[in-house]
Amino acid sequence: MSTDGLSVDDGIRTLLLLMPRMVGRAKRLKVPEELRELSLAPGTCHCWPTCCSTAP
């Protein structure tokens, strides 16, 4: 195991600080053309709640 880089605590702290930026950037991305017609949000499936809520 390498001792180079961040400790576990420092790595987790860094990820927690970066997460809001990453989520904000992902929200601003445009949905690709191929996926725009699909219902990708939870609970918007055509068979919901029967198959999606019982899927493993």
Phi, psi and omega in degrees: 000132182280143178259006179282152175096199185276155171286170180299314180298317179293322178296315178295318178300318179296316179297319179295328177285327182277335186303313179301323177295316182294318179294318178299319179291320179296324179294331181277347180292143176281143178288132179301147182308320182295337185257353186297327183277351181275149174269099186260350181284148178299137178085003181253008179294149181296338182253006181293141005264008188292305185266321185292323182280342180257359180293143181291000000 
